[in-house]
Structures are given as structure tokens and as C-alpha cells.
Amino acid sequence: MESRLIFITLLIASVNFSTSDHCRDTTGVVGAGEWNDIMPECLKKLQNQIGKELKASLTYLAMTANFMNSETYRPGIAKFFLESAIEERSHAKKLLKYLQIRGGDISSNTISTLDVSKTKWKSTKEALKDAIETEKSVTESIKKIIQDCESEKSTGDVQTSDYHTMDYLTGEFLTEQYEGTRKIIGYLSTLTRMHDDFGVLGEIIFDKTLTTSD
């Protein structure tokens, strides 16, 4: 019961954050959106990416709650997944702020329809494998946005490729994505070796190392 309450609280906090000041109605505000020079397709992909980042955050929150339960209690991996959830939410915040800077409209549609398809994991290994797939999916989505923003067709003498967005996503997001994926893969590799050598005890020892890690 306690873990469920924690999970619900974390979910509410995430959604409240995402739909607060950053999604405020700008109708009637002088100049709102008037300086927007992001091409429509590029803007749409950025809006969708906010939802994907928040969905990744909710997925990690679900993993956190899962490993807080008595049956699958692993405080170390729960700590790691909570940190991952916070990081993904910070990515959504960065994109919200970026759209504000560029004058793009901020759609709440992708936020209101967020859903997590899986909320139970039987083992740390299973969760880490799913985490790797989550990171890969987010990374590929970001790369696709960069490609789309670069390949927008030019109109006459006007260059419509959005180099600023391409540079921002490459510098602010891709490096973190690659580092994060590599970290999880390393965890999975270490856990697999320890489990093969020591069984469940190896998993417990591995989890213990995560409780004391930065």
C-alpha cells in the first residue's frame, strides 16, 4: 500500500509539473507565437517529443514503485530508476523552455494522453532490458527530429532547415542519451555476470552497490 501511494504521488507530481506554468494559455498575449520560425513539421515533432520524454519518466517511476514493493524489493535499482525518472522529466522541461524561447506553441495534447503500458517487472534484469529499449526509443526519436529539421524543403531563397534546433538537440540531448544507454548496458552486463556466478545473492550484492553510488 505504501509503495502504491508513493507511485501515485510521483505520478501526480510529474503531471502537475508538466501542465503548470509551462503550458499556460497564451491567448491574447501580445506577440505570443509571432516570432515562431520553426517549420511546422519540426515543431510538431518537438511537441511530440515532450510527451515521449514524460512517458519515459512515468515508465521509470513505475519501475521505481515496482522495486519498492516487498515482493521485488531492490532499494538500489529503485533509487537508480527514480533518478532516471527525474532526468527524463528534466528533458521535457528543457523542451518546454526551448519552445517558449523559439515562440512555438506548446500543446498539452501529448501530456493529457500519457499512458504506461507496463507496471510490473519480476526481476532487475527484466527492468534493465526494458530501460535500454526505452532509452533507444527516445534516442532514435531525437535523431529523427534532427533529420527532419535538416531536411525541410527550402522555399525560394529562404533556407528552412532549422540549424538552431538541430544544434540544440545534438548538444543538449544526444550525448546524455548515449551516456545513459551505455550506463544501463553496463549495469545489465555486471548484473548478469554476478547472477551467473552467485545466483540471487549476486543480484542482492549488485543492488547494494547501487544504494551507495552517486
Buried (B, 14 or more C-beta within 10 A) or exposed (E): EEBEEBBEEBBEEBBEBBEEEBBEEBEEEEEBEEEBEBBEBBBBBBBBBBBBBBBBBBBBBBBBBBBBBEEBEBEBBBBBBBBBBBBBBEBBBBBBEBBBEBBBEBBBEBBEEBEBEEEEBEBBBBBBBBBBEBBEEBBEBBBEBBEBBEEBEEEEEEEBBBEBBBEBBEEBBBEBBEEBBEBBBEBBEEBBEBBEEEEEEBBBBBBEEBEEEE
